[in-house]
Amino acid sequence: MATVYSKQWVQRPCDGEAHPKLMRELGLQPATASVLINRGICTPDAARSFLDPSVSDLLDPLRLNEMDRAVSRIRAAVQRSERVVIYGDYDVDGVTATTLYLDYFKRQGLDADFYIPHRFREGYGLNEAAIRALHARGTALLITADCGTTSVEEIRLARALGMDVIVTDHHEVPDELPPATALLNPKRDDAGYPEKGLCTAGLTFKVIQALTGTVPADGLDLVALGTIADVSPLTGENRFLVKEGLKQLTEARRPGIRALKEAAGLPEAAVKAGTVGFTLAPRINASGRLTDAGEAVRLLTTPSLEEARRIAQSLNLQNRQRQEIEEKILEEACARVESEVDFQKDGCIVLASRQWHLGVVGIVAARLVERYCRPAVLLAIDSNGLAKGSARSIAGFHLYEGLRRCREFLIRFGGHHSAAGLTLREERIPALRERLSSIVWESLEPDDFQPKQFIDASVAWEDLTPRLVTELESLAPFGPANPEPTLLLRELIPVDPRIVGNNHLKFSVKKQKGLPVPARPAGGRQAGLSGASPAVLFDAIGFRMGDRMGLFRTGAPLDLVFTPERNTWQGREQLQLRVKDLRVAGEACLPDRRA
């Protein structure tokens, strides 16, 4: 019943005036100038700032509403040696923000403690039992890390018990704000802060900047982890914070980071945004998904490399377990989508099971969105009939607002545009499915359900040179609001297509009217990066694209959307085309409606 759609290729027309000016004044290749313009960077000055972000790009943290209150209260806690507890979340953003706070208080000579609720026993955010237990331990100041914005009753209880509460959070803001001593959230209507895309780790870094009166020299490794893992936009302040943070992750001076890289098989590797998103962050997340996120905090705070290695190996094992659970749930969920969901009438996917693992349903929901281009809600039902789960959305649908319109069916919910968590009774699931589906149909056009492959620029074969690769690399780090550059090559002849690894598509390409295919040398790579001349043959790889092998049986030339990258093999650096999509040559691209 459900359909897996092929992608529409969409190419944005280039600004006729800005394009040649960027090329001329910055000496850029045409494709690089196109990428910058597509990111909204249309002047030479803006491009220079983007290509070389600096500490001067950071804003005064005291511009954030109630930051002065937070600073005053934290300084008082240090002076009076009060008991301070950081109340974090169990994801990477919460873990790294918690660690940043603990590091700060340790430098001030105050042994602060932390508390992260158990995903299965307590769920997300503040809860009454935890508040009372922390009060009984003498807590005077409670600081949240990635939660608290929606915790009106819990914070009211904490204040009634005599505790002060500082909220540091970046989730969507409800109509009623909790009575916190200070509520730091850049998404508040009255936040007074132009950078809305800070995750909680970035926000915590700004708190420390305000406390110290300077930009801290360390801690950016944690900010980069939290920002990338939380899929925050990599523009503005985040661009500088992540770019510098990736350098610190590469150096791995923190024992926990060094141990984590070792466990992942990357002890000396340079860390890029993709390394965080696909390798480091999932291991940090693993403990919170399967057991206790406190283990991840201990990894990042321990001064002992020996202890860090022990914890990192534990997280590595848990991550493998998570992957196995994820694949099993994904297979079952896809089968149910195919048999139960009718996309002619169902605007979203809402599935629930008593056998699904609560810590993994969010990842599977994201995989379903990628596959079916529909908002997806996956719920794990416990023995008491309580359904808890996660939701993920497509670009055009604001998930938090959609769930807010379904709040009569929900016990609790929270999140933002693209992701959310929710809890409801099992018997309310059909009502949620019907209402949310109706809201999705009201909010979107049919074309919004068609997955898009955006293209930054068409290039000629001769454009693929080391100079272009170097220029495109200078646009990193890549992520939301600054995706990897995607280029289009037309009329290519595929050579030697095959399946490798875990269903990856591997082949080579040559120009349709190019030279005969030369003999393949040892290692199979023809395209080096040592010279300026384009190669006769380029290697290409499409990850998880083994099901596209049928395209090669026609023998027809192909059009290819790809990102060019460096690939090292047996000590030799090659230019490789990492395939985003491919199809039989000749079909036109659509104009970009965003233009």
C-alpha positions as CSV (number, residue, x, y, z in Angstrom):
1,M,0.0,0.0,0.0
2,A,2.8,2.4,0.8
3,T,5.2,3.7,-1.8
4,V,8.9,4.4,-1.8
5,Y,9.3,7.4,-4.0
6,S,12.2,8.2,-6.2
7,K,13.7,11.6,-5.6
8,Q,13.0,14.7,-7.6
9,W,16.1,16.5,-8.7
10,V,15.9,20.2,-8.0
11,Q,18.5,22.7,-9.1
12,R,18.5,26.3,-7.9
13,P,19.3,29.0,-10.5
14,C,22.4,31.0,-9.7
15,D,22.2,34.7,-8.9
16,G,23.3,36.4,-12.1
17,E,25.1,39.3,-10.3
18,A,26.5,37.7,-7.2
19,H,28.0,34.7,-8.9
20,P,30.7,36.4,-11.1
21,K,31.5,38.8,-8.3
22,L,32.3,36.0,-5.8
23,M,34.4,34.2,-8.5
24,R,36.3,37.4,-9.3
25,E,36.9,38.8,-5.8
26,L,37.6,35.6,-4.0
27,G,39.1,33.6,-6.9
28,L,36.6,30.8,-6.7
29,Q,35.6,28.1,-9.1
30,P,32.0,28.5,-10.5
31,A,30.7,25.5,-8.5
32,T,32.1,26.9,-5.2
33,A,30.5,30.3,-5.8
34,S,27.2,28.5,-6.6
35,V,27.3,26.6,-3.3
36,L,27.9,29.8,-1.3
37,I,25.0,31.5,-3.0
38,N,22.7,28.6,-2.3
39,R,23.6,28.9,1.4
40,G,22.5,32.6,1.3
41,I,26.1,33.9,1.2
42,C,26.0,36.3,-1.7
43,T,28.6,39.0,-1.0
44,P,32.4,38.8,-0.9
45,D,32.5,40.0,2.8
46,A,29.9,37.4,3.9
47,A,31.8,34.8,2.0
48,R,35.1,35.7,3.6
49,S,33.5,35.6,7.1
50,F,32.0,32.2,6.3
51,L,35.2,30.7,4.9
52,D,37.2,32.0,7.9
53,P,35.0,32.1,11.0
54,S,36.6,33.6,14.0
55,V,36.1,34.2,17.7
56,S,34.8,37.7,16.8
57,D,31.7,36.1,15.4
58,L,30.6,35.2,18.9
59,L,27.9,37.4,20.4
60,D,27.8,38.9,23.9
61,P,26.1,36.1,26.0
62,L,24.5,38.8,28.2
63,R,22.2,39.7,25.3
64,L,20.3,36.5,26.2
65,N,17.3,37.3,28.4
66,E,17.8,36.4,32.0
67,M,21.5,35.5,31.5
68,D,22.4,38.1,34.1
69,R,20.2,36.3,36.6
70,A,21.8,33.0,35.9
71,V,25.3,34.4,36.2
72,S,24.5,36.1,39.5
73,R,22.9,33.0,41.0
74,I,25.8,30.6,39.9
75,R,28.4,33.0,41.3
76,A,26.6,33.1,44.6
77,A,26.5,29.3,44.7
78,V,30.2,29.1,44.2
79,Q,30.9,31.8,46.8
80,R,28.7,30.0,49.4
81,S,29.9,26.5,48.4
82,E,26.3,25.4,48.0
83,R,25.2,22.0,46.8
84,V,24.6,22.3,43.0
85,V,23.1,19.5,40.8
86,I,23.1,19.5,37.0
87,Y,19.9,17.8,35.8
88,G,20.7,16.6,32.3
89,D,19.0,14.7,29.4
90,Y,20.1,11.3,28.3
91,D,21.1,12.3,24.7
92,V,24.4,13.6,23.5
93,D,23.4,17.3,23.9
94,G,22.3,16.7,27.4
95,V,25.4,14.7,28.3
96,T,27.8,17.2,26.9
97,A,26.0,20.2,28.4
98,T,26.1,18.4,31.8
99,T,29.8,17.8,31.4
100,L,30.5,21.4,30.5
101,Y,28.8,22.6,33.7
102,L,30.6,20.0,35.8
103,D,34.0,21.0,34.3
104,Y,33.2,24.7,35.1
105,F,32.3,24.1,38.7
106,K,35.3,21.8,39.2
107,R,37.6,24.6,38.1
108,Q,35.9,26.9,40.6
109,G,36.6,24.4,43.4
110,L,33.0,23.3,43.8
111,D,32.2,19.6,43.5
112,A,28.9,19.8,41.7
113,D,26.8,16.6,41.2
114,F,24.7,15.5,38.3
115,Y,21.4,13.7,37.8
116,I,20.1,12.2,34.5
117,P,16.7,10.5,34.6
118,H,16.5,6.9,33.5
119,R,14.8,6.8,30.0
120,F,12.6,3.8,30.8
121,R,11.8,4.3,34.5
122,E,11.4,8.1,34.5
123,G,11.3,9.4,30.9
124,Y,12.5,12.7,29.6
125,G,12.8,15.8,31.8
126,L,12.2,16.8,35.4
127,N,9.9,14.6,37.5
128,E,8.5,15.0,41.0
129,A,10.2,12.0,42.6
130,A,13.6,13.2,41.4
131,I,12.9,16.7,42.6
132,R,12.0,15.5,46.1
133,A,15.1,13.2,46.2
134,L,17.4,16.0,45.2
135,H,15.9,18.3,47.8
136,A,16.4,15.6,50.5
137,R,20.1,15.6,49.6
138,G,20.4,19.3,50.4
139,T,20.4,20.6,46.8
140,A,20.3,24.4,46.8
141,L,20.7,25.1,43.1
142,L,19.4,22.9,40.3
143,I,20.6,23.6,36.8
144,T,18.9,21.8,33.9
145,A,20.8,20.8,30.8
146,D,18.6,20.2,27.7
147,C,15.3,20.1,29.6
148,G,13.0,22.1,31.8
149,T,11.3,24.6,29.4
150,T,8.0,22.7,29.7
151,S,8.4,21.6,33.4
152,V,6.0,24.1,34.9
153,E,4.7,21.9,37.8
154,E,8.1,20.3,38.6
155,I,9.9,23.6,38.8
156,R,7.1,25.1,40.9
157,L,7.6,22.2,43.3
158,A,11.3,22.7,43.4
159,R,10.9,26.4,44.2
160,A,8.3,25.6,46.9
161,L,10.8,23.2,48.5
162,G,13.4,26.0,48.6
163,M,15.6,25.2,45.6
164,D,16.5,27.7,42.9
165,V,16.3,26.4,39.3
166,I,18.2,27.7,36.3
167,V,16.9,26.2,33.0
168,T,19.3,25.9,30.1
169,D,17.3,24.4,27.2
170,H,16.6,24.9,23.5
171,H,13.4,23.1,23.0
172,E,10.2,24.8,21.8
173,V,8.6,27.2,24.4
174,P,5.0,26.6,25.6
175,D,2.5,29.2,26.4
176,E,3.1,29.0,30.1
177,L,6.7,29.4,31.3
178,P,8.0,27.6,34.4
179,P,8.8,29.8,37.5
180,A,12.5,29.3,37.2
181,T,15.1,31.6,38.8
182,A,16.4,32.1,35.2
183,L,15.1,30.5,32.0
184,L,17.7,30.5,29.3
185,N,16.3,29.5,26.0
186,P,17.2,31.2,22.7
187,K,13.8,30.2,21.3
188,R,11.9,32.3,23.7
189,D,9.9,35.1,22.0
190,D,11.6,37.6,24.4
191,A,15.0,35.9,24.2
192,G,16.6,39.0,22.8
193,Y,19.3,36.8,21.1
194,P,19.6,36.6,17.4
195,E,21.1,33.1,17.3
196,K,18.1,30.7,17.7
197,G,20.0,27.6,16.6
198,L,22.2,27.0,19.7
199,C,21.8,23.6,21.1
200,T,22.1,23.2,24.9
201,A,25.8,22.4,24.8
202,G,26.3,25.7,22.9
203,L,24.1,27.5,25.2
204,T,26.0,26.2,28.2
205,F,29.2,27.4,26.6
206,K,27.7,30.8,26.4
207,V,26.8,30.7,30.1
208,I,30.4,29.9,30.9
209,Q,31.5,32.7,28.6
210,A,29.3,35.1,30.6
211,L,30.6,33.7,33.9
212,T,34.2,34.1,33.0
213,G,34.0,37.2,30.9
214,T,36.1,35.5,28.2
215,V,35.7,32.8,25.5
216,P,36.9,29.5,27.2
217,A,39.8,27.9,25.5
218,D,38.5,24.4,26.1
219,G,35.2,22.7,26.1
220,L,34.6,23.2,22.4
221,D,35.0,19.5,21.8
222,L,31.9,18.9,23.9
223,V,30.0,21.8,22.1
224,A,30.8,20.2,18.7
225,L,29.6,16.8,19.8
226,G,26.3,18.2,21.1
227,T,25.7,20.6,18.2
228,I,26.3,18.0,15.5
229,A,24.4,15.2,17.3
230,D,21.4,17.4,17.9
231,V,21.3,18.4,14.2
232,S,21.6,22.1,14.9
233,P,22.3,24.5,12.0
234,L,26.0,24.9,11.3
235,T,25.9,28.6,10.6
236,G,26.5,31.7,12.7
237,E,28.0,31.1,16.1
238,N,27.6,27.3,15.6
239,R,29.9,27.4,12.6
240,F,32.8,28.8,14.6
241,L,32.1,26.6,17.7
242,V,31.9,23.4,15.7
243,K,34.9,24.2,13.5
244,E,37.1,24.8,16.5
245,G,35.5,21.9,18.4
246,L,36.4,19.5,15.6
247,K,40.1,20.5,16.0
248,Q,39.9,19.7,19.8
249,L,38.2,16.4,19.0
250,T,41.0,15.5,16.6
251,E,43.6,16.4,19.2
252,A,41.6,14.3,21.8
253,R,43.2,15.8,24.9
254,R,40.2,14.7,26.9
255,P,40.8,11.1,28.1
256,G,37.2,10.2,27.3
257,I,37.4,11.4,23.7
258,R,40.7,9.6,23.2
259,A,39.3,6.4,24.5
260,L,36.2,6.8,22.4
261,K,38.2,7.3,19.3
262,E,40.3,4.2,20.1
263,A,37.2,2.1,20.7
264,A,35.8,3.3,17.3
265,G,39.0,2.3,15.5
266,L,39.9,6.0,14.9
267,P,42.7,6.7,17.3
268,E,44.6,9.2,15.2
269,A,42.0,10.2,12.7
270,A,41.0,13.7,12.0
271,V,37.4,14.2,13.2
272,K,34.9,15.7,10.8
273,A,31.2,16.4,11.3
274,G,30.4,13.0,9.7
275,T,32.7,11.3,12.2
276,V,30.7,12.8,15.1
277,G,27.3,12.1,13.5
278,F,28.0,8.5,12.5
279,T,30.7,7.2,14.8
280,L,31.2,9.1,18.1
281,A,27.8,10.4,18.9
282,P,26.0,7.0,18.5
283,R,28.4,5.5,21.0
284,I,27.8,8.3,23.5
285,N,24.0,7.9,23.0
286,A,24.2,4.2,23.4
287,S,24.1,4.2,27.2
288,G,21.1,6.5,27.4
289,R,19.3,4.4,24.9
290,L,19.9,1.0,26.5
291,T,20.9,1.5,30.1
292,D,22.1,4.6,32.1
293,A,23.4,7.9,30.4
294,G,25.4,8.6,33.5
295,E,28.0,6.2,32.1
296,A,28.6,8.7,29.2
297,V,29.0,11.6,31.6
298,R,31.6,9.6,33.5
299,L,33.4,8.9,30.3
300,L,33.7,12.6,29.5
301,T,34.6,13.7,33.0
302,T,37.1,11.1,34.1
303,P,40.8,12.2,34.2
304,S,41.8,8.6,34.0
305,L,42.6,7.2,30.6
306,E,42.3,3.7,31.9
307,E,38.8,4.2,33.3
308,A,37.9,6.0,30.1
309,R,39.0,3.0,28.0
310,R,36.9,0.7,30.1
311,I,33.8,2.9,29.7
312,A,34.4,3.4,26.0
313,Q,34.6,-0.3,25.4
314,S,31.3,-0.7,27.3
315,L,29.7,2.0,25.2
316,N,31.0,0.3,22.0
317,L,29.4,-3.0,23.0
318,Q,26.1,-1.2,23.8
319,N,26.2,0.5,20.4
320,R,26.5,-2.8,18.6
321,Q,23.6,-4.1,20.6
322,R,21.6,-0.9,19.7
323,Q,22.4,-1.5,16.0
324,E,21.1,-5.0,16.1
325,I,17.9,-3.9,17.9
326,E,17.4,-1.1,15.4
327,E,17.7,-3.3,12.3
328,K,15.1,-5.7,13.8
329,I,12.6,-3.0,14.6
330,L,13.2,-1.3,11.3
331,E,12.5,-4.5,9.3
332,E,9.2,-5.0,11.3
333,A,8.2,-1.4,11.0
334,C,8.7,-1.3,7.2
335,A,6.7,-4.5,6.8
336,R,3.9,-2.9,8.8
337,V,4.0,0.4,6.8
338,E,3.7,-1.7,3.6
339,S,0.7,-3.6,4.9
340,E,-1.1,-1.0,7.1
341,V,-0.4,2.5,5.7
342,D,-2.2,3.9,2.7
343,F,-0.4,7.1,1.7
344,Q,-3.5,8.2,-0.4
345,K,-5.2,8.9,2.9
346,D,-2.6,8.7,5.7
347,G,-0.5,11.9,6.0
348,C,1.8,10.3,8.6
349,I,3.1,7.0,10.0
350,V,2.0,6.2,13.5
351,L,3.0,2.7,14.7
352,A,3.1,1.1,18.1
353,S,4.2,-2.2,19.6
354,R,4.7,-3.9,23.0
355,Q,7.9,-5.6,21.7
356,W,9.8,-2.5,20.6
357,H,12.6,-1.0,22.5
358,L,11.9,2.6,23.7
359,G,15.5,3.6,23.4
360,V,15.7,2.9,19.7
361,V,12.3,3.9,18.3
362,G,13.5,7.4,17.6
363,I,16.3,6.2,15.3
364,V,13.9,3.9,13.5
365,A,11.4,6.8,13.1
366,A,14.1,8.8,11.4
367,R,14.8,5.9,9.0
368,L,11.1,5.6,8.1
369,V,11.0,9.4,7.3
370,E,14.0,9.0,5.1
371,R,12.5,6.0,3.3
372,Y,8.8,7.1,2.9
373,C,9.0,10.9,3.2
374,R,6.3,11.1,5.8
375,P,6.3,12.3,9.4
376,A,6.7,9.2,11.6
377,V,5.7,8.4,15.2
378,L,7.0,5.2,16.8
379,L,5.7,4.1,20.2
380,A,6.8,1.4,22.6
381,I,3.9,0.3,24.9
382,D,4.7,-0.9,28.4
383,S,2.9,-3.5,30.5
384,N,0.7,-0.8,32.0
385,G,-0.6,0.3,28.6
386,L,1.5,3.5,28.5
387,A,2.8,4.4,25.1
388,K,6.1,6.3,25.0
389,G,8.0,7.1,21.9
390,S,9.6,9.5,19.5
391,A,8.6,11.3,16.3
392,R,10.5,12.7,13.4
393,S,9.4,15.0,10.6
394,I,10.0,16.0,7.0
395,A,11.2,19.5,6.1
396,G,7.8,21.2,5.5
397,F,6.0,20.0,8.7
398,H,6.6,21.6,12.2
399,L,6.3,18.5,14.4
400,Y,6.1,20.2,17.7
401,E,3.3,22.5,16.5
402,G,1.5,19.4,15.1
403,L,1.7,17.6,18.4
404,R,0.6,20.7,20.2
405,R,-2.7,20.6,18.3
406,C,-3.0,16.9,19.4
407,R,-2.3,17.7,23.1
408,E,-5.7,16.6,24.3
409,F,-4.7,13.0,23.5
410,L,-1.2,13.3,25.1
411,I,0.0,13.0,28.6
412,R,3.2,14.9,27.8
413,F,5.2,15.9,24.8
414,G,8.1,18.2,23.9
415,G,10.6,18.8,21.1
416,H,11.1,21.1,18.1
417,H,10.5,21.4,14.4
418,S,12.0,18.1,13.3
419,A,12.0,15.8,16.4
420,A,9.8,15.2,19.4
421,G,9.1,12.9,22.3
422,L,5.6,12.0,23.5
423,T,3.7,9.9,26.0
424,L,0.0,8.8,25.8
425,R,-2.3,6.0,26.8
426,E,-2.4,3.0,24.4
427,E,-6.1,3.5,23.7
428,R,-5.5,7.1,22.5
429,I,-3.2,6.0,19.7
430,P,-5.9,5.7,17.0
431,A,-7.2,9.2,17.8
432,L,-3.6,10.6,17.6
433,R,-3.1,8.9,14.3
434,E,-6.3,10.3,12.8
435,R,-5.8,13.9,14.1
436,L,-2.1,14.1,13.3
437,S,-2.7,12.8,9.8
438,S,-5.4,15.4,9.3
439,I,-3.1,18.2,10.5
440,V,-0.3,17.0,8.1
441,W,-2.7,17.1,5.1
442,E,-3.8,20.6,6.1
443,S,-0.2,21.8,6.4
444,L,1.4,20.3,3.3
445,E,1.0,20.2,-0.5
446,P,1.3,16.8,-2.4
447,D,4.7,17.9,-3.7
448,D,6.0,18.1,-0.1
449,F,5.7,14.3,0.2
450,Q,8.1,13.9,-2.7
451,P,11.7,13.5,-1.5
452,K,14.0,16.1,-3.1
453,Q,17.6,15.9,-4.2
454,F,18.9,19.4,-4.3
455,I,21.7,20.2,-6.6
456,D,24.1,23.1,-6.1
457,A,25.7,23.2,-9.5
458,S,26.1,21.3,-12.8
459,V,29.8,20.7,-13.6
460,A,31.7,19.5,-16.6
461,W,34.1,16.6,-16.4
462,E,37.1,19.0,-16.7
463,D,35.9,20.9,-13.6
464,L,36.8,18.0,-11.3
465,T,40.2,19.0,-10.2
466,P,42.1,19.2,-6.9
467,R,41.5,22.9,-6.8
468,L,37.7,22.4,-6.7
469,V,37.9,19.7,-4.1
470,T,40.1,22.0,-1.9
471,E,37.7,24.9,-2.3
472,L,34.6,22.8,-1.4
473,E,36.4,21.3,1.6
474,S,36.9,24.9,2.9
475,L,33.1,25.2,3.3
476,A,33.1,22.5,6.0
477,P,31.8,21.7,8.6
478,F,28.7,20.4,6.9
479,G,25.3,19.9,8.4
480,P,21.9,21.6,8.7
481,A,21.8,25.0,6.9
482,N,25.2,24.1,5.3
483,P,24.8,20.7,3.7
484,E,27.5,19.0,1.8
485,P,27.9,20.4,-1.7
486,T,26.1,18.4,-4.4
487,L,27.2,18.5,-8.0
488,L,25.7,17.1,-11.2
489,L,27.5,15.3,-14.0
490,R,25.5,14.3,-17.1
491,E,25.9,11.6,-19.7
492,L,28.4,9.3,-18.0
493,I,29.3,5.8,-19.0
494,P,29.3,3.4,-16.0
495,V,32.1,0.8,-15.7
496,D,32.3,-2.3,-13.6
497,P,29.3,-1.9,-11.3
498,R,29.2,-4.2,-8.3
499,I,27.9,-4.6,-4.7
500,V,30.4,-4.2,-1.9
501,G,30.2,-4.3,1.9
502,N,26.8,-3.7,3.4
503,N,24.8,-3.2,0.2
504,H,27.0,-0.4,-1.1
505,L,27.1,0.3,-4.8
506,K,30.6,0.6,-6.3
507,F,31.4,1.5,-9.9
508,S,33.5,3.8,-12.1
509,V,32.5,6.4,-14.6
510,K,34.0,7.9,-17.7
511,K,32.8,10.6,-20.2
512,Q,30.5,9.3,-22.9
513,K,32.8,10.5,-25.6
514,G,36.0,10.0,-23.6
515,L,39.0,7.8,-24.2
516,P,38.7,4.0,-24.1
517,V,38.7,2.6,-20.6
518,P,42.3,2.1,-19.6
519,A,43.5,-1.0,-17.8
520,R,42.6,-0.8,-14.1
521,P,45.8,-0.7,-12.0
522,A,46.2,-2.5,-8.6
523,G,43.6,-1.1,-6.3
524,G,41.4,-0.1,-9.2
525,R,41.8,3.7,-8.9
526,Q,42.6,6.0,-11.8
527,A,41.9,9.5,-10.4
528,G,44.7,10.9,-8.4
529,L,44.8,14.3,-6.8
530,S,48.4,15.2,-7.5
531,G,47.9,17.0,-10.7
532,A,45.5,19.6,-12.2
533,S,44.3,17.5,-15.2
534,P,41.0,15.7,-14.9
535,A,41.2,11.9,-14.9
536,V,40.0,9.6,-17.6
537,L,38.1,7.5,-15.0
538,F,36.6,8.3,-11.6
539,D,35.6,5.8,-8.9
540,A,32.2,6.3,-7.4
541,I,30.4,4.8,-4.4
542,G,26.8,5.0,-3.3
543,F,26.3,3.9,0.3
544,R,23.2,1.6,0.9
545,M,22.4,1.9,-2.8
546,G,22.8,-1.7,-3.9
547,D,19.1,-1.8,-4.9
548,R,20.0,0.5,-7.8
549,M,22.0,-2.1,-9.7
550,G,19.1,-2.4,-12.1
551,L,20.0,0.9,-13.7
552,F,23.2,-0.5,-15.1
553,R,21.5,-3.3,-17.0
554,T,20.2,-1.0,-19.7
555,G,23.7,0.0,-20.7
556,A,22.5,3.6,-21.1
557,P,24.5,6.6,-19.9
558,L,23.8,7.9,-16.5
559,D,23.4,11.3,-14.8
560,L,25.0,11.5,-11.4
561,V,24.5,13.7,-8.3
562,F,27.5,13.4,-6.0
563,T,29.9,15.0,-3.6
564,P,33.5,14.9,-4.6
565,E,35.9,13.8,-1.9
566,R,39.4,12.6,-1.1
567,N,39.9,8.9,-0.6
568,T,43.2,7.4,0.5
569,W,44.0,3.9,-0.6
570,Q,47.3,2.2,0.0
571,G,49.0,5.5,0.7
572,R,47.7,7.2,-2.4
573,E,45.1,10.0,-2.4
574,Q,42.3,9.7,-4.9
575,L,39.3,11.8,-6.0
576,Q,36.2,9.8,-5.4
577,L,32.6,10.6,-6.3
578,R,30.3,9.9,-3.3
579,V,26.9,9.3,-5.0
580,K,23.8,11.0,-3.6
581,D,21.5,9.8,-6.5
582,L,21.7,8.5,-10.0
583,R,19.3,7.9,-12.9
584,V,19.3,7.2,-16.7
585,A,20.5,10.3,-18.5
586,G,18.3,12.9,-20.0
587,E,15.6,13.8,-17.5
588,A,15.4,17.5,-16.7
589,C,15.8,19.0,-13.2
590,L,13.0,20.9,-11.6
591,P,13.3,24.6,-10.7
592,D,13.7,25.3,-7.0
593,R,10.5,26.6,-5.4
594,R,12.6,28.1,-2.6
595,A,14.2,30.6,-5.0
